[in-house]
Amino acid sequence: MCGRFTLSDPERLITHYSRYRFPQVKRSFNVAPTHDVVTLCDDAGTDVALHSWGFAGGSGSLIVNARSETVDERPMFREAFENQRCVVFADSYYEWMTDIRAKRPFRFVIEDGKPFTFAAMWEPLLNGRRAVCLMTTQPNEKQRAVHDRSPVILDDADIDRWLSSGTRPAELLELCHPIPARVIHGYEVSPLVNNVNNDDERCIAPYTPPELSLF
C-alpha cells in the first residue's frame, strides 16, 4: 500500500510537467491521508487541482488505496475505475518494513528524484470537492524487500491513456504493473515520518537505526 508520500520540490514538478496548469503547490515531506493532494482528473483538461486523499468507507473509515487486481469487481470502486480516473503528483513515497523492533520507514525515489504520478480514481464529495484513492499492485524485487504492495506509478507516456475515456478496462489494468526495479531505489528514513505533524527535510534524510541491545 501507500500511506504517505512527498512533494518536496514543487518547482521541479511544474517544470517537468509543463504542459499542465498547476495551482499553488505547497512543498511537503509528509503527505498523509485526508490531506489535499495535487491531482489531474480525467475531465479537467490540463487544469490540475487540489483534492482530498481518501474515499469514505463504512463506519467512518477512510479508503486510501485500492488493489488493481480486484478494482473492476468491487462495487465501491467499479464506477470510479471505469469513469472517474485521475493521477496524483508526487516525487517519492514511504513504505514500512516490520521487524522484531518496530515498523521501519523507507523512502522510495524514482531515478534521480524526478516527479511522477500515481494512478488513481476520484469520487465527488458533498461539499463540491473530490476525494481520490490510489491504485496498488504487486511490488518489484526491490520494493518487495520492504513491503508486499506497491503504488501504481505511471510512466509519463501512459498518463493520457490512464485518463482517456476511450481506454478499455482491460487496457487500464495492463497499466497497473510494477515499476521496473532499475528506475527506483529505496533507503531507510527516520521514524519522525511516522508522525504527520513532522513535515520537514528530516523526514527524507537517510537514517541508520540504533543497534538492538540484548542487555
C-alpha positions as CSV (number, residue, x, y, z in Angstrom):
1,M,0.0,0.0,0.0
2,C,1.0,3.6,0.0
3,G,0.1,5.6,3.1
4,R,2.5,8.6,2.9
5,F,4.4,10.4,0.1
6,T,6.2,13.6,-0.6
7,L,6.1,16.6,-3.0
8,S,9.4,18.1,-1.9
9,D,10.2,20.1,-5.0
10,P,7.2,21.9,-6.5
11,E,9.3,23.9,-8.9
12,R,10.7,20.8,-10.5
13,L,7.3,19.3,-10.6
14,I,5.9,22.3,-12.6
15,T,8.9,22.3,-14.9
16,H,8.8,18.6,-15.6
17,Y,5.0,18.7,-16.3
18,S,5.0,22.0,-18.1
19,R,2.0,21.1,-20.3
20,Y,-0.3,21.2,-17.3
21,R,-1.6,24.3,-15.4
22,F,-0.9,23.9,-11.7
23,P,-2.4,25.8,-8.7
24,Q,-0.2,27.0,-6.0
25,V,1.6,23.8,-4.8
26,K,2.8,23.5,-1.2
27,R,6.0,21.8,-0.5
28,S,5.5,18.7,1.7
29,F,7.8,16.0,3.0
30,N,4.9,14.0,4.7
31,V,1.7,14.0,2.7
32,A,-0.9,11.8,4.5
33,P,-4.5,10.6,4.1
34,T,-7.1,13.4,4.4
35,H,-4.5,15.9,3.1
36,D,-5.1,17.8,-0.1
37,V,-3.1,16.2,-2.9
38,V,-2.1,17.6,-6.3
39,T,-4.4,15.9,-8.8
40,L,-5.3,15.9,-12.5
41,C,-8.7,14.5,-13.2
42,D,-9.9,12.9,-16.4
43,D,-12.5,15.7,-17.1
44,A,-10.2,18.6,-16.2
45,G,-8.2,19.0,-19.5
46,T,-4.8,20.4,-18.4
47,D,-6.0,22.0,-15.2
48,V,-4.5,20.5,-12.1
49,A,-6.4,20.9,-8.8
50,L,-6.2,20.0,-5.1
51,H,-8.4,17.1,-3.9
52,S,-8.7,15.2,-0.6
53,W,-6.9,11.9,-0.2
54,G,-9.2,9.1,0.8
55,F,-12.6,7.6,-0.2
56,A,-15.3,7.3,2.5
57,G,-15.7,3.7,3.7
58,G,-18.1,2.1,6.0
59,S,-18.4,3.1,9.7
60,G,-16.4,6.3,9.1
61,S,-13.3,4.5,7.7
62,L,-11.1,6.0,5.1
63,I,-10.0,4.0,2.0
64,V,-6.8,5.4,0.6
65,N,-5.7,2.5,-1.7
66,A,-7.5,0.1,-4.0
67,R,-6.0,-3.2,-5.2
68,S,-5.7,-3.1,-9.0
69,E,-6.3,-6.9,-9.2
70,T,-9.9,-6.6,-8.0
71,V,-10.8,-2.9,-8.6
72,D,-13.1,-3.7,-11.5
73,E,-15.0,-6.3,-9.4
74,R,-15.7,-4.4,-6.2
75,P,-18.9,-2.3,-6.2
76,M,-17.3,0.6,-4.2
77,F,-14.6,1.1,-6.9
78,R,-16.1,-0.1,-10.2
79,E,-17.7,3.2,-11.2
80,A,-14.7,5.3,-10.3
81,F,-12.3,2.9,-12.0
82,E,-14.3,2.9,-15.3
83,N,-15.4,6.6,-15.4
84,Q,-13.6,8.8,-12.9
85,R,-9.9,8.4,-13.1
86,C,-7.1,10.8,-12.1
87,V,-3.4,11.0,-11.4
88,V,-1.8,12.3,-8.3
89,F,1.6,14.0,-8.4
90,A,4.5,13.1,-6.1
91,D,8.3,12.8,-6.0
92,S,8.7,9.9,-3.6
93,Y,6.7,7.7,-1.3
94,Y,7.2,5.9,2.0
95,E,6.7,2.3,2.9
96,W,7.1,0.5,6.3
97,M,9.1,-2.7,7.0
98,T,8.1,-4.6,10.1
99,D,10.9,-6.4,12.1
100,I,11.3,-7.5,15.7
101,R,11.9,-3.9,16.8
102,A,9.3,-1.8,15.1
103,K,7.9,-0.6,11.8
104,R,10.8,1.0,10.0
105,P,10.0,3.6,7.3
106,F,11.7,3.6,3.9
107,R,11.6,6.2,1.2
108,F,11.3,5.2,-2.5
109,V,12.6,7.6,-5.2
110,I,12.4,7.3,-8.9
111,E,15.8,7.7,-10.7
112,D,17.3,11.0,-9.6
113,G,14.3,12.1,-7.6
114,K,12.3,13.2,-10.6
115,P,8.5,13.7,-10.1
116,F,6.0,11.1,-11.2
117,T,2.3,10.3,-11.0
118,F,0.3,7.7,-9.1
119,A,-2.6,6.1,-10.9
120,A,-5.8,7.0,-9.0
121,M,-9.6,7.3,-9.1
122,W,-11.9,10.1,-7.8
123,E,-15.3,10.4,-6.4
124,P,-17.4,13.5,-5.6
125,L,-17.8,14.8,-2.1
126,L,-21.0,16.5,-0.8
127,N,-19.1,19.8,-0.4
128,G,-18.5,20.0,-4.2
129,R,-14.9,18.8,-3.8
130,R,-13.5,15.4,-4.8
131,A,-11.8,12.6,-3.0
132,V,-9.1,10.4,-4.5
133,C,-7.9,6.8,-4.0
134,L,-4.6,5.4,-5.2
135,M,-4.2,2.2,-7.1
136,T,-1.8,-0.5,-5.8
137,T,-0.1,-3.5,-7.4
138,Q,2.4,-6.2,-6.8
139,P,5.9,-4.9,-5.9
140,N,9.1,-5.4,-7.9
141,E,12.0,-7.2,-6.3
142,K,13.4,-4.0,-4.6
143,Q,10.1,-2.9,-3.2
144,R,9.2,-6.5,-2.0
145,A,12.2,-6.4,0.4
146,V,10.2,-3.7,2.4
147,H,6.5,-4.4,1.7
148,D,4.2,-6.7,-0.2
149,R,2.4,-4.0,-2.1
150,S,3.3,-1.0,-4.3
151,P,1.5,2.0,-5.6
152,V,0.9,2.1,-9.3
153,I,3.4,4.6,-10.7
154,L,2.6,5.5,-14.3
155,D,5.2,6.1,-17.0
156,D,4.7,9.7,-18.2
157,A,3.8,8.4,-21.6
158,D,0.9,6.5,-20.1
159,I,-0.8,9.4,-18.3
160,D,-3.1,10.2,-21.3
161,R,-4.1,6.6,-21.7
162,W,-5.0,6.3,-18.0
163,L,-7.1,9.5,-18.2
164,S,-8.8,8.8,-21.5
165,S,-12.4,7.8,-21.6
166,G,-11.6,5.6,-24.6
167,T,-9.3,3.3,-22.8
168,R,-10.9,0.0,-22.1
169,P,-10.8,-1.6,-18.6
170,A,-8.5,-4.4,-19.8
171,E,-6.1,-1.8,-21.1
172,L,-6.3,0.1,-17.8
173,L,-5.4,-3.0,-15.8
174,E,-2.4,-3.5,-18.1
175,L,-1.1,-0.2,-16.9
176,C,-1.2,-1.3,-13.3
177,H,2.1,-3.2,-13.4
178,P,5.1,-2.8,-11.0
179,I,7.5,-0.1,-11.8
180,P,10.8,-1.5,-13.2
181,A,13.3,-2.1,-10.4
182,R,16.1,-0.5,-12.4
183,V,14.5,3.0,-12.1
184,I,13.6,3.0,-8.4
185,H,15.6,2.8,-5.2
186,G,14.7,2.9,-1.5
187,Y,16.5,3.8,1.7
188,E,15.6,3.9,5.4
189,V,14.5,7.2,6.9
190,S,13.8,8.4,10.4
191,P,10.8,7.3,12.4
192,L,10.0,11.0,12.5
193,V,7.9,10.5,9.4
194,N,5.5,8.3,11.4
195,N,4.1,11.5,12.9
196,V,2.1,13.5,10.3
197,N,3.0,16.7,12.2
198,N,6.6,16.3,11.2
199,D,6.9,17.8,7.8
200,D,10.5,19.0,7.0
201,E,13.7,17.7,5.4
202,R,14.4,15.4,8.3
203,C,11.7,13.1,7.0
204,I,13.7,12.3,3.9
205,A,17.2,12.2,5.4
206,P,18.9,8.7,5.3
207,Y,18.7,7.1,8.7
208,T,20.6,4.3,10.4
209,P,18.7,2.7,13.3
210,P,20.5,2.1,16.6
211,E,21.8,-1.3,17.3
212,L,19.5,-3.6,19.1
213,S,20.9,-4.3,22.6
214,L,20.2,-7.7,24.3
215,F,21.1,-6.3,27.7
